[in-house]
Amino acid sequence: MRMAELSSESGVPVATIKYYLREGLVPAGERTGRNQARYDETHVRRLRFVRALLEIGGFSIADVRAVLEAIDQQKSTHSVLGRAHRQLVPAGTEVDEESRAWAMGHIEAVAEEQGWQLESCAGAVDSLVSVLCTFRELGHHSSVELLSEYGAAAQRVAEADLGSLTHADPAESTVERAVVGTALGDVLLAGLRRIAQQNASARYFGG
């Protein structure tokens, strides 16, 4: 297919495609003339993937390039997903050593319950530390006490998320679905939680 057809098929404007090509985020097409090239379905898939990372995942060009390099180097899907997920975790704030040790005690307890390894999840751990310390500062101890239940719920969500992916899918498709699912899934879960809270509120407090 030509550039215009590639744009129509992928939903990405021609100007954006040319930008991605210049940045090396999309491989060049097969040359068919001085200013013409032919593209195929692999380009469509790569364009959709790049767009998902940039527009839905909020990745930078450098972050996208790093994920693409991991895919092109045929690293394991687990490694690529880890690289992608690190970009989706909000940065944690600085806390003092005593507060961090307190928060880590709670996080490590949940990790032990769920059989989680924390070594490769530094960004997510830092984010959790910040949240727990904020709960503590505000005196919301009940929220901290719910961490074990939240951990169990998170494990069930993760199993549902990744259980829908298959090893037969191309790495790009798998990572795209995981990234989009995580970015939009966070919003989806927040919405479901609000609905559930509203209904639970009616039961607990009347309404």
C-alpha atoms as one frame of an Amber mdcrd trajectory, in Angstrom:
protein
   0.000   0.000   0.000   1.073   3.604  -0.571   1.443   6.291   2.110  -2.128
   7.576   1.689  -3.498   4.046   2.015  -1.306   3.428   5.050  -2.718   6.570
   6.643  -6.289   5.494   5.921  -5.726   1.954   7.178  -3.932   2.951  10.384
  -5.885   6.120  11.166  -2.621   8.059  11.510  -2.243  11.294   9.485   0.382
  11.309   6.721   2.343  14.096   8.417   2.501  12.050  11.629   3.618   8.944
   9.741   6.450  10.907   8.155   7.465  12.194  11.592   7.514   8.652  13.008
   9.607   7.540  10.022  12.133  10.346  10.615  12.348   9.415  14.292  12.953
   5.773  13.423   9.814   4.612  15.230   8.446   2.993  12.064  10.615   1.064
   9.574  11.000   2.497   6.092   8.825   1.054   3.377  10.045  -0.829   0.320
  11.297   1.696  -2.235   9.337   1.642  -5.495  10.560   4.959  -6.910  12.514
   8.092  -6.088   9.839   9.476  -3.780   7.616   6.471  -3.366   7.546   3.432
  -1.105   5.293   0.477  -0.452   4.034  -0.438   3.014   2.285  -3.491   4.448
   0.374  -4.717   7.486   3.499  -4.710   9.678   3.641  -0.932   9.210  -0.033
  -0.607  10.121   0.524  -2.613  13.309   3.649  -0.622  14.234   1.855   2.703
  13.652  -1.047   1.733  15.865   1.361   0.529  18.524   3.434   3.721  18.501
   0.327   5.852  18.600  -1.045   3.872  21.554   2.188   4.334  23.505   2.375
   8.067  22.788  -1.263   9.092  23.023  -2.742   6.631  25.513   0.305   5.567
  27.512   1.773   9.082  27.617   5.222   7.820  26.634   7.980  10.100  25.372
   9.631   9.473  22.006  12.700   8.146  23.852  10.547   5.756  25.891   8.804
   4.466  22.772  12.149   3.947  21.070  13.413   1.923  24.058  10.338  -0.340
  23.994  10.631  -0.814  20.227  14.321  -1.696  20.540  13.428  -4.360  23.108
  10.851  -5.800  20.695  13.180  -5.671  17.686  15.924  -7.359  19.713  13.411
 -10.147  20.355  13.578  -9.872  24.109  11.007 -11.834  26.074   7.457 -10.517
  26.251   7.886 -10.307  30.026  10.909  -8.017  29.616   9.168  -5.815  27.064
   6.054  -5.533  29.213   8.197  -4.588  32.190   9.915  -1.870  30.169   6.565
  -0.542  29.009   4.865  -0.679  32.395   7.644   1.309  34.042   6.549   4.304
  31.969   2.966   4.051  33.255   3.783   4.325  36.960   3.508   7.837  38.456
   6.700   8.994  40.134   6.833   8.761  43.900   7.663  11.689  46.163  10.599
  11.882  48.546   9.943  10.564  52.059  12.203  10.271  55.098  13.894   6.989
  55.945  11.632   6.191  58.908   8.485   6.708  56.840   9.876   4.659  53.956
  10.789   1.795  56.292   7.264   1.885  57.757   5.634   1.836  54.315   7.952
  -0.892  53.031   6.965  -3.096  55.958   3.338  -2.997  54.788   4.225  -3.445
  51.111   6.539  -6.380  51.777   3.847  -8.053  53.892   1.372  -7.900  51.007
   4.050  -9.049  48.554   4.704 -12.093  50.733   0.979 -12.883  50.893   0.657
 -12.717  47.108   4.021 -14.286  46.261   5.218 -11.106  44.507   8.827 -10.194
  43.759   9.488  -6.482  44.261  13.023  -6.185  42.865  11.936  -5.354  39.313
   9.093  -3.065  40.390  11.042  -0.150  41.863   8.894   2.557  40.267   5.627
   1.015  41.429   7.054   0.430  44.900   8.176   4.070  45.196   4.714   5.205
  44.140   3.095   2.952  46.747   5.449   4.228  49.438   4.361   7.810  48.661
   0.675   6.903  48.824   0.977   5.006  52.095   2.968   7.809  53.692   0.331
  10.323  52.610  -2.411   8.165  54.160  -0.348   8.077  57.343   0.173  11.845
  57.414  -3.568  12.401  56.955  -4.406   9.921  59.695  -6.232   7.572  57.298
  -4.997   4.426  58.999  -8.009   2.394  57.860  -6.870   2.795  54.242  -3.472
   1.334  55.139  -5.160  -1.547  56.936  -7.007  -2.385  53.698  -3.750  -2.883
  51.783  -3.919  -6.661  52.086  -7.408  -6.741  50.571  -6.332  -4.343  47.830
  -3.349  -6.570  47.083  -5.559  -9.625  46.671  -7.910  -7.677  44.398  -4.961
  -6.390  42.350  -3.708  -9.941  41.859  -7.099 -11.015  40.510  -7.165  -8.027
  38.144  -3.628  -8.791  36.921  -4.548 -12.414  36.245  -7.580 -11.258  34.248
  -5.501  -8.677  32.349  -2.701 -10.969  31.268  -4.825 -14.090  30.977  -6.504
 -12.496  27.965  -3.179 -12.225  26.110  -1.813 -15.119  24.073   1.718 -16.235
  23.277   0.718 -16.569  19.631   0.188 -12.825  19.194   3.082 -10.702  17.864
   5.037  -8.937  20.635   3.786  -5.549  19.451   0.156  -6.624  19.684   0.662
  -8.148  23.123   2.415  -5.095  24.531  -0.046  -2.714  22.873  -2.989  -4.527
  24.428  -1.253  -4.589  27.806  -0.340  -0.886  27.707  -3.719   0.261  26.428
  -5.443  -2.109  28.831  -3.443  -0.749  31.761  -3.787   2.934  30.876  -7.499
   2.754  30.087  -8.080  -0.045  32.574  -6.998   2.245  35.414  -9.772   4.656
  34.407 -12.209   1.764  33.941 -11.473   0.380  37.402 -11.782   3.832  38.966
 -15.216   4.234  37.379 -16.364   0.806  38.544 -15.047   1.569  42.025 -17.045
   4.819  42.190 -20.225   2.995  41.162 -19.584   0.233  43.695 -18.848   2.771
  46.454 -22.046   4.669  45.705 -24.095   1.507  45.936 -22.265   0.316  49.054
 -22.861   3.726  50.606 -26.594   3.335  50.073 -26.502  -0.045  51.821 -24.297
   1.033  54.722 -25.653   4.500  55.392 -29.069   4.465  53.742 -30.054   6.567
  50.755
